[in-house]
Amino acid sequence: MNKTKEFLIPFIGLKLGKHHFEYQISNAFFEIFDYHEFNNSNVKVNVVLEKKSTLLELAFKHKGTVNVPCDMTNEEFDLPIKGNMKLIVRFGDAFNNDNEELLILPHGEFQIDIAQYIYEMIVLSVPLRRIHPGIKDGSLNTEALKKLKELTIKEQKTENKKEENIDPRWDKLKQLLTDK
């Protein structure tokens, strides 16, 4: 993945303390991972790397919008997303990323690729059901809804017809109740 070169953080030359990194994520980033669920994306990611003597602590935060189709109407809309994630990087004998909050890098490594972590953090912050906000407040107005309104069957007054089709024997029984 040579395309993630801008997401490589060379930590070997950094002083102890906090270091801030900022990334602007668009659809080109998701194409690297062959992920095509978003029509458009505009997400700002802030990464704070705190270098300590024996480990690194990374704090990721993101906020922005992704343009997705609604699961109910298939109408596209901008879905606001935000989230955060923490990652601890330690050094050991072999590379190990089995734990989602702990990354073990081999001794001698001098940089860390954070592209995969940014990708997972953004994708996992999108809800499973993506519902257009116009559905919730009733303001959604699409061509499909207009066509459905045209095709709805108009209700006819069936009350008048029911009264005409009443069996006359019932009228006689109703009179018995009122004659008392």
Phi, psi and chi 1 to 4 in degrees:
 res  aa     phi    psi   chi1   chi2   chi3   chi4
   1 MET       -   74.1  -81.1 -161.2 -177.8      -
   2 ASN   -71.7  -16.8  -64.1  -26.7      -      -
   3 LYS   -72.9  -12.6  -64.0  179.7  179.8  179.7
   4 THR   -96.9   24.2   62.6      -      -      -
   5 LYS   -60.7  -35.7 -169.0  173.2 -174.2  177.1
   6 GLU   -69.9  -13.9   66.6 -179.4  -78.9      -
   7 PHE   -98.0    9.7  -60.7  100.1      -      -
   8 LEU   -86.4  126.9  -71.9  173.3      -      -
   9 ILE  -110.6  111.4  -62.9  177.8      -      -
  10 PRO   -80.4  101.6   24.9  -27.1      -      -
  11 PHE   -88.2  -11.0   55.9   82.5      -      -
  12 ILE   -66.6  -31.6 -160.8   75.1      -      -
  13 GLY   -93.1   -1.3      -      -      -      -
  14 LEU   -82.7  146.7  -62.3  175.7      -      -
  15 LYS   -77.3  163.3  -64.9  179.7 -178.6  178.9
  16 LEU   -64.4  140.8  -65.2  179.2      -      -
  17 GLY   126.8 -167.3      -      -      -      -
  18 LYS   -93.8  141.1  -67.7 -174.3  177.5 -174.9
  19 HIS  -133.9  134.2  -55.5  -82.3      -      -
  20 HIS  -106.1  137.4  -60.7  -86.1      -      -
  21 PHE  -132.1  143.1  -59.6   91.4      -      -
  22 GLU  -132.1  136.7 -171.3  173.7  -67.5      -
  23 TYR  -131.9  142.4  -59.0   96.8      -      -
  24 GLN  -107.8  117.4 -168.2   66.2   36.6      -
  25 ILE  -101.1  131.2  -54.8  -63.6      -      -
  26 SER  -128.0 -172.6   64.4      -      -      -
  27 ASN   -64.8  -24.8  -93.4   14.6      -      -
  28 ALA   -61.0  -34.7      -      -      -      -
  29 PHE   -63.4  -43.5  174.5   77.6      -      -
  30 PHE   -73.0  -24.1  -65.9  105.1      -      -
  31 GLU   -67.0  -27.8  -71.2  173.0    4.7      -
  32 ILE   -60.2  -37.6  -65.3  169.4      -      -
  33 PHE   -93.6    7.7  -64.6   94.8      -      -
  34 ASP    57.1   44.9 -160.6   27.8      -      -
  35 TYR  -114.6  117.2 -173.8   78.6      -      -
  36 HIS  -122.7   31.8  -55.7  -71.6      -      -
  37 GLU   -78.4  -24.5  -68.8  -72.7  -43.0      -
  38 PHE   -98.4  133.6  -54.5  145.2      -      -
  39 ASN   -73.7  -37.1  -60.6  -36.8      -      -
  40 ASN  -154.2  153.9 -165.7    7.2      -      -
  41 SER  -148.0  144.1   57.6      -      -      -
  42 ASN  -145.0   94.3 -176.9   16.2      -      -
  43 VAL  -127.6  132.2 -178.6      -      -      -
  44 LYS  -101.4  126.9 -175.9  177.9  178.1 -178.3
  45 VAL  -116.8  126.9  176.2      -      -      -
  46 ASN  -110.0  131.9  -68.4  -47.5      -      -
  47 VAL  -123.4  127.4  179.8      -      -      -
  48 VAL  -112.4  116.7  176.8      -      -      -
  49 LEU  -103.2  120.3 -178.7  141.0      -      -
  50 GLU  -107.3  112.4 -174.1  173.4   -4.0      -
  51 LYS   -90.5  125.6 -174.6  175.2  179.7 -178.8
  52 LYS  -116.8  174.9  -62.0 -176.8  178.2 -179.3
  53 SER   -65.8  -34.4   59.2      -      -      -
  54 THR  -116.1   -8.4   58.3      -      -      -
  55 LEU  -154.5  171.8   58.5   93.2      -      -
  56 LEU  -121.2  140.1  -55.2  171.0      -      -
  57 GLU  -117.0  127.0  -72.6 -176.5    7.1      -
  58 LEU  -114.8  131.4  -71.5  142.5      -      -
  59 ALA  -119.7  116.5      -      -      -      -
  60 PHE  -101.6  139.2  -62.2   86.6      -      -
  61 LYS  -137.8  140.0  -79.1 -172.2  179.7 -180.0
  62 HIS  -138.4  152.0   74.4  -78.4      -      -
  63 LYS  -155.3  137.0 -174.0  174.8 -175.3  176.4
  64 GLY   167.8 -159.5      -      -      -      -
  65 THR  -132.8  149.6   59.2      -      -      -
  66 VAL  -127.4  137.2  -69.9      -      -      -
  67 ASN   -91.3  117.0 -172.0  -77.1      -      -
  68 VAL  -132.9  158.0  -67.5      -      -      -
  69 PRO   -80.3  145.0   24.7  -29.7      -      -
  70 CYS   -69.3  140.3  174.3      -      -      -
  71 ASP   -72.6  -21.4  -71.7  -23.6      -      -
  72 MET   -95.3  -41.1  -64.3  178.1   76.2      -
  73 THR  -112.1   -9.9   63.1      -      -      -
  74 ASN    63.8   16.3 -153.0   28.1      -      -
  75 GLU   -82.3  132.8 -166.2   72.8   22.7      -
  76 GLU   -77.3  142.8  -64.8  176.2    0.5      -
  77 PHE  -154.2  160.7   70.0  102.9      -      -
  78 ASP   -87.7  117.3  -73.3  -26.4      -      -
  79 LEU   -99.4  117.9  177.3   69.6      -      -
  80 PRO   -73.9  135.4   20.5  -24.4      -      -
  81 ILE  -132.3  152.4   58.6  169.4      -      -
  82 LYS  -158.0  160.3   64.8  179.9  179.3  177.3
  83 GLY   176.2  177.2      -      -      -      -
  84 ASN  -149.5  164.8   55.2   27.4      -      -
  85 MET  -157.5  148.1 -177.5 -179.9   81.6      -
  86 LYS  -120.3  145.5  -68.5 -164.9 -178.3  -76.7
  87 LEU  -141.0  132.9  177.3   68.6      -      -
  88 ILE  -109.8  130.9  -63.7  174.2      -      -
  89 VAL  -112.8  121.6 -179.3      -      -      -
  90 ARG  -116.4  170.6  -61.3 -166.5  122.4 -170.8
  91 PHE  -117.5  135.7  -61.3   95.8      -      -
  92 GLY  -148.0 -161.8      -      -      -      -
  93 ASP   -76.8  -36.5  -64.4  -28.4      -      -
  94 ALA  -138.7  158.2      -      -      -      -
  95 PHE   -66.4  134.5  178.5   83.9      -      -
  96 ASN  -151.0  118.5 -174.4  -11.2      -      -
  97 ASN  -123.9   31.7   64.3   -9.7      -      -
  98 ASP   -65.8  -37.1  -68.9  -17.6      -      -
  99 ASN   -88.5  133.8 -169.9  -24.9      -      -
 100 GLU   -73.9  -16.0   59.0 -168.2   38.4      -
 101 GLU  -108.3   -3.9  -64.7  176.1   -2.8      -
 102 LEU  -134.7  127.5  176.3   66.8      -      -
 103 LEU  -118.9  128.9  171.7   65.6      -      -
 104 ILE  -109.2  119.7  -61.4  174.9      -      -
 105 LEU  -103.5  146.3  -68.7  177.5      -      -
 106 PRO   -67.2  150.5    3.5   -2.6      -      -
 107 HIS   -58.0  139.2  -65.6  -71.3      -      -
 108 GLY   100.3  -12.9      -      -      -      -
 109 GLU   -66.9  145.2  -82.5  -69.7  -39.3      -
 110 PHE  -123.6   -3.1   62.6   94.6      -      -
 111 GLN  -149.4  161.0   64.3 -174.1    6.5      -
 112 ILE  -130.7  136.2 -179.5  172.6      -      -
 113 ASP   -95.9  115.3 -173.2    2.6      -      -
 114 ILE  -101.0    5.5   60.5  170.0      -      -
 115 ALA   -60.1  -44.2      -      -      -      -
 116 GLN   -62.5  -38.6 -179.6   70.1   32.5      -
 117 TYR   -70.2  -38.0  -63.3  101.6      -      -
 118 ILE   -65.0  -44.3  -68.0  173.1      -      -
 119 TYR   -58.8  -49.9  164.9   75.3      -      -
 120 GLU   -64.3  -39.6  -70.7  174.6    4.7      -
 121 MET   -63.5  -43.3  177.0 -178.5   62.9      -
 122 ILE   -70.8  -47.0  -67.4  172.8      -      -
 123 VAL   -63.1  -38.4  169.9      -      -      -
 124 LEU   -76.1  -13.4  -68.8  174.7      -      -
 125 SER   -85.3   -9.8   69.8      -      -      -
 126 VAL   -81.0  128.4  176.0      -      -      -
 127 PRO   -65.7  156.7   14.8  -20.2      -      -
 128 LEU   -64.5  -43.6  -70.6  175.2      -      -
 129 ARG  -101.1  115.5  -71.8 -166.5   68.1 -162.3
 130 ARG  -101.9  106.1  -58.0  171.1  -62.8 -157.4
 131 ILE  -114.4  129.1  -61.0  175.2      -      -
 132 HIS   -58.4  135.0 -165.2  -71.4      -      -
 133 PRO   -63.8  -21.7   13.3  -21.0      -      -
 134 GLY   -68.9  -21.9      -      -      -      -
 135 ILE   -72.9  -40.9  -68.1  175.5      -      -
 136 LYS   -66.8  -40.4  -66.6  176.4 -176.0  174.0
 137 ASP   -99.5   -0.1   61.3   14.9      -      -
 138 GLY    79.9   13.3      -      -      -      -
 139 SER   -96.8    1.8   64.7      -      -      -
 140 LEU   -69.7  127.3 -176.4   65.3      -      -
 141 ASN  -133.7  100.8 -165.6    9.8      -      -
 142 THR  -120.9  168.8   63.9      -      -      -
 143 GLU   -63.2  -36.7  -67.9  -63.2  -40.4      -
 144 ALA   -64.5  -41.0      -      -      -      -
 145 LEU   -66.8  -38.6  -73.1  174.2      -      -
 146 LYS   -62.0  -42.8  -71.7  177.5 -173.4  173.6
 147 LYS   -66.0  -39.4 -167.7   65.6  176.6  173.7
 148 LEU   -64.2  -37.5  -78.6  172.6      -      -
 149 LYS   -66.3  -36.4  -75.5  179.7 -175.5  174.6
 150 GLU   -65.2  -36.8  -74.0  177.8   18.8      -
 151 LEU   -90.0   -2.3  -62.8  175.0      -      -
 152 THR   -69.5  144.7   56.0      -      -      -
 153 ILE   -79.6  128.6  -59.8  171.8      -      -
 154 LYS   -74.3  133.2  -53.5  -73.6 -171.4 -101.5
 155 GLU   -78.3  131.4  -73.2 -171.8   36.8      -
 156 GLN   -98.5  153.5  -62.7  175.2   -6.6      -
 157 LYS   -70.5  109.9  -68.0 -167.2  174.7 -175.3
 158 THR   -95.6   -7.4   56.1      -      -      -
 159 GLU   -65.0  -41.7  -65.3  174.4   15.8      -
 160 ASN   -63.6  -40.4  -66.2  -22.1      -      -
 161 LYS   -67.6  -34.0  -69.5 -176.2  179.0 -178.5
 162 LYS   -65.5  -40.3  -74.4 -178.3 -177.4  176.7
 163 GLU   -66.9  -33.9  -70.5  177.7    9.7      -
 164 GLU   -72.1  -28.8  -67.1  173.5    3.1      -
 165 ASN   -93.3   15.5  -65.4  -24.3      -      -
 166 ILE   -76.2  135.1  -66.1  177.6      -      -
 167 ASP   -66.9  130.9 -168.8   -6.7      -      -
 168 PRO   -62.8  -20.4   11.5  -18.2      -      -
 169 ARG   -65.3  -30.2  -68.6  177.7  -75.1 -175.4
 170 TRP   -67.4  -35.2  -73.4  109.7      -      -
 171 ASP   -61.4  -41.9  -71.2  -25.6      -      -
 172 LYS   -61.8  -39.9  -64.9  -83.0 -174.0 -169.6
 173 LEU   -68.8  -36.4  -71.7  172.2      -      -
 174 LYS   -65.8  -32.8  -75.1 -178.4 -174.1  175.6
 175 GLN   -65.3  -35.1  -95.9 -177.2  -10.7      -
 176 LEU   -60.9  -35.8  -70.6  173.8      -      -
 177 LEU   -71.8  -34.6  -71.2  173.2      -      -
 178 THR   -88.3  -15.4   56.7      -      -      -
 179 ASP   -79.1   -9.2  -73.8  -16.2      -      -
 180 LYS   -59.6      -  -71.4 -175.0  178.8 -178.2
